[in-house]
Amino acid sequence: MSDINKRSFDFALRIIKLCQFLSKTYSLENNILAKQLLRSGTSIGANVEEAQAGQSRSDFIHKMSIALKEARETNYWLRLLEASEILPKEKLIDLLKESEEIKKIIGAIIVSSKKS
């Protein structure tokens, strides 16, 4: 399993646990945010996995580009949770850092794949 596959999978697990925690509060806002975060946060790894089976370089780049979009969206939802003070920064700092790193890795993979 490549580094980005493992990291996006592990990140998705952490997102699932965060969303489970958010959903236990039963507030409408938390449930809406949890659903959005769950969709985008788990989609990153799914698209990375799909890219591995791409039928062409173009297909690989396309699927990795979708993974990057999902990583950017996930980062947005995490920043929103922090800014709205739904969760304290301490609970989100590691996830925010990892989402930034995942974005950079996927972006570099895309750039590298376009050059090859």
Contact map, one row per residue, 1 for C-alpha under 8 A:
11101100000000000000000000000000000000000000000000000000000000000000000000000000000000000000000000000000000000000000
11111100000000000000000000000000000000000000000000000000000000000000000000000000000000000000000000000000000000000000
11111110000000000000000000000000000000000000000000000000000000000000000000000000000000000000000000000000000000000000
01111111000000000000000000000000000000000000000100000000000000000000000000000000000000000000000000000100110000000000
11111111100000000000000000000000000000000000100110000000000000000000000000000000000000000000000000000000000000000000
11111111110000000000000000000000000000000000000000000000000000000000000000000000000000000000000000000000000000000000
00111111111000000000000000000000000000000000000000000000000000000000000000000000000000000000000000000100000000000000
00011111111100000000000000000000000000000001100100000000000000000000000000000000000000000000000000000100000000000000
00001111111110000000000000000000000000000100100000000000000000000000000000000000000000000000000000000000000000000000
00000111111111000000000000000000000000000000000000000000000000000000000000000000000000000000000000000000000000000000
00000011111111100000000000000000000000001100000000000000000000000000000000000000000000000000001001100000000000000000
00000001111111110000000000000000000000001101100000000000000000000000000000000000000000000000000000000000000000000000
00000000111111111000000000000000000000000100000000000000000000000000000000000000000000000000000000000000000000000000
00000000011111111100000000000000000000000000000000000000000000000000000000000000000000000000001000000000000000000000
00000000001111111110000000000000000011001100000000000000000000000000000000000000000000000000000000000000000000000000
00000000000111111111000000000000000001000100000000000000000000000000000000000000000000000000000000000000000000000000
00000000000011111111100000000000000000000000000000000000000000000000000000000000000000000000000000000000000000000000
00000000000001111111110000000000010000000000000000000000000000000000000000000000000000000000000000000000000000000000
00000000000000111111111000000000011011000000000000000000000000000000000000000000000000000000000000000000000000000000
00000000000000011111111100000000010000000000000000000000000000000000000000000000000000000000000000000000000000000000
00000000000000001111111110000000000000000000000000000000000000000000000000000000000000000000000000000000000000000000
00000000000000000111111111000110010000000000000000000000000000000000000000000000000000000000000000000000000000000000
00000000000000000011111111100110010000000000000000000000000000000000000000000000000000000000000000000000000000000000
00000000000000000001111111000000000000000000000000000000000000000000000000000000000000000000000000000000000000000000
00000000000000000000111111100100000000000000000000000000000000000000000000000000000000000000000000000000000000000000
00000000000000000000011111110110000000000000000000000000000000000000000000000000000000000000000000000000000000000000
00000000000000000000001011111110000000000000000000000000000000000000000000000000000000000000000000000000000000000000
00000000000000000000000001111111000000000000000000000000000000000000000000000000000000000000000000000000000000000000
00000000000000000000000000111111100000000000000000000000000000000000000000000000000000000000000000000000000000000000
00000000000000000000011011111111110000000000000000000000000000000000000000000000000001000000000000000000000000000000
00000000000000000000011001111111111000000000000000000000000000000000000000000000000000000000000000000000000000000000
00000000000000000000000000011111111100000000000000000000000000000000000000000000000000000000000000000000000000000000
00000000000000000000000000001111111110000000000000000000000000000000000000001000100000000000000000000000000000000000
00000000000000000111011000000111111111000000000000000000000000000000000000000000000000000000000000000000000000000000
00000000000000000010000000000011111111100000000000000000000000000000000000000000000000000000000000000000000000000000
00000000000000000000000000000001111111110000000000000000000000000000000000001000000000000000000000000000000000000000
00000000000000100010000000000000111111111000000000000000000000000000000001001100000000000000000000000000000000000000
00000000000000110010000000000000011111111100000000000000000000000000000000000000000000000000000000000000000000000000
00000000000000000000000000000000001111111110000000000000000000000000000000000000000000000000000000000000000000000000
00000000000000000000000000000000000111111111000000000000000000000000011011000000000000000000000000000000000000000000
00000000001100100000000000000000000011111111100000000000000000000000011001000000000000000000000000000000000000000000
00000000101110110000000000000000000001111111110000000000000000000000000000000000000000000000000000000000000000000000
00000000000000000000000000000000000000111111111000000000000000000010010000000000000000000000000000000000000000000000
00000001000100000000000000000000000000011111111100000000000000000111011000000000000000000000000000000000000000000000
00001001100100000000000000000000000000001111111110000000000000000010000000000000000000000000000000000000000000000000
00000000000000000000000000000000000000000111111111000000000000000010000000000000000000000000000000000000000000000000
00000000000000000000000000000000000000000011111111100000000000110110000000000000000000000000000000000000000000000000
00011001000000000000000000000000000000000001111111110000000000110010000000000000000000000000000000000000000000000000
00001000000000000000000000000000000000000000111111111000000000000000000000000000000000000000000000000000000000000000
00000000000000000000000000000000000000000000011111111100000000100000000000000000000000000000000000000000000000000000
00000000000000000000000000000000000000000000001111111100001111110000000000000000000000000000000000000000000000000000
00000000000000000000000000000000000000000000000111111100000100000000000000000000000000000000000000000000000000000000
00000000000000000000000000000000000000000000000011111110000100000000000000000000000000000000000000000000000000000000
00000000000000000000000000000000000000000000000001111111101100100000000000000000000000000000000000000000000000000000
00000000000000000000000000000000000000000000000000001111101100000000000000000000000000000000000000000000000000000000
00000000000000000000000000000000000000000000000000000111111100000000000000000000000000000000000000000000000000000000
00000000000000000000000000000000000000000000000000000111111110000000000000000000000000000000000000000000000000001000
00000000000000000000000000000000000000000000000000000001111111000000000000000000000000000000000000000000000000000000
00000000000000000000000000000000000000000000000000100111111111100000000000000000000000000000000000000000000000000000
00000000000000000000000000000000000000000000000000111111111111110000000000000000000000000000000000000000000000000000
00000000000000000000000000000000000000000000000000100000111111111000000000000000000000000000000000000000000001001100
00000000000000000000000000000000000000000000000000100000011111111100000000000000000000000000000000000000000000000000
00000000000000000000000000000000000000000000001101100100001111111110000000000000000000000000000000000000000000000000
00000000000000000000000000000000000000000000001100100000000111111111000000000000000000000000000000000000010011000000
00000000000000000000000000000000000000000000000000000000000011111111100000000000000000000000000000000000011001000000
00000000000000000000000000000000000000000001001000000000000001111111110000000000000000000000000000000000000000000000
00000000000000000000000000000000000000000011111100000000000000111111111000000000000000000000000000000000010000000000
00000000000000000000000000000000000000000001000000000000000000011111111100000000000000000000000000000010011000000000
00000000000000000000000000000000000000000000000000000000000000001111111110000000000000000000000000000000000000000000
00000000000000000000000000000000000000011011000000000000000000000111111111000000000000000000000000000000000000000000
00000000000000000000000000000000000000011001000000000000000000000011111111100000000000000000000000100110000000000000
00000000000000000000000000000000000000000000000000000000000000000001111111110000000000000000000000100010000000000000
00000000000000000000000000000000000000010000000000000000000000000000111111111000000000000000000000000000000000000000
00000000000000000000000000000000000010011000000000000000000000000000011111111100000000000000000000100000000000000000
00000000000000000000000000000000000000000000000000000000000000000000001111111110000000000000000100110000000000000000
00000000000000000000000000000000000000000000000000000000000000000000000111111111000000000000000000000000000000000000
00000000000000000000000000000000100110000000000000000000000000000000000011111111100000000000000000000000000000000000
00000000000000000000000000000000000010000000000000000000000000000000000001111111110000000001001100000000000000000000
00000000000000000000000000000000000000000000000000000000000000000000000000111111111000000000000100000000000000000000
00000000000000000000000000000000000000000000000000000000000000000000000000011111111100000000000000000000000000000000
00000000000000000000000000000000100000000000000000000000000000000000000000001111111111100000000000000000000000000000
00000000000000000000000000000000000000000000000000000000000000000000000000000111111111111001000000000000000000000000
00000000000000000000000000000000000000000000000000000000000000000000000000000011111111000000000000000000000000000000
00000000000000000000000000000000000000000000000000000000000000000000000000000001111111100000000000000000000000000000
00000000000000000000000000000000000000000000000000000000000000000000000000000000111111111000000000000000000000000000
00000000000000000000000000000100000000000000000000000000000000000000000000000000111111110000000000000000000000000000
00000000000000000000000000000000000000000000000000000000000000000000000000000000110111111011000000000000000000000000
00000000000000000000000000000000000000000000000000000000000000000000000000000000010011111111000000000000000000000000
00000000000000000000000000000000000000000000000000000000000000000000000000000000010010111111100000000000000000000000
00000000000000000000000000000000000000000000000000000000000000000000000000000000000000011111100000000000000000000000
00000000000000000000000000000000000000000000000000000000000000000000000000000000000000111111110000000000000000000000
00000000000000000000000000000000000000000000000000000000000000000000000000000100010000111111111100000000000000000000
00000000000000000000000000000000000000000000000000000000000000000000000000000000000000001111111110000000000000000000
00000000000000000000000000000000000000000000000000000000000000000000000000000000000000000011111111000000000000000000
00000000001001000000000000000000000000000000000000000000000000000000000000000100000000000001111111100000000000000000
00000000000000000000000000000000000000000000000000000000000000000000000000100110000000000001111111110000000000000000
00000000000000000000000000000000000000000000000000000000000000000000000000000000000000000000111111111000000000000000
00000000001000000000000000000000000000000000000000000000000000000000000000000000000000000000011111111100000000000000
00000000001000000000000000000000000000000000000000000000000000000000001101100000000000000000001111111110000000000000
00000000000000000000000000000000000000000000000000000000000000000000000000100000000000000000000111111111000000000000
00000000000000000000000000000000000000000000000000000000000000000000000000000000000000000000000011111111100000000000
00010011000000000000000000000000000000000000000000000000000000000000001000000000000000000000000001111111110000000000
00000000000000000000000000000000000000000000000000000000000000000001001100000000000000000000000000111111111000000000
00000000000000000000000000000000000000000000000000000000000000000000000000000000000000000000000000011111111100000000
00010000000000000000000000000000000000000000000000000000000000000000000000000000000000000000000000001111111110000000
00010000000000000000000000000000000000000000000000000000000000011011000000000000000000000000000000000111111111000000
00000000000000000000000000000000000000000000000000000000000000001001000000000000000000000000000000000011111111100000
00000000000000000000000000000000000000000000000000000000000000000000000000000000000000000000000000000001111111110000
00000000000000000000000000000000000000000000000000000000000000010000000000000000000000000000000000000000111111111000
00000000000000000000000000000000000000000000000000000000000010011000000000000000000000000000000000000000011111111100
00000000000000000000000000000000000000000000000000000000000000000000000000000000000000000000000000000000001111111110
00000000000000000000000000000000000000000000000000000000000000000000000000000000000000000000000000000000000111111111
00000000000000000000000000000000000000000000000000000000100010000000000000000000000000000000000000000000000011111111
00000000000000000000000000000000000000000000000000000000000010000000000000000000000000000000000000000000000001111111
00000000000000000000000000000000000000000000000000000000000000000000000000000000000000000000000000000000000000111111
00000000000000000000000000000000000000000000000000000000000000000000000000000000000000000000000000000000000000011111
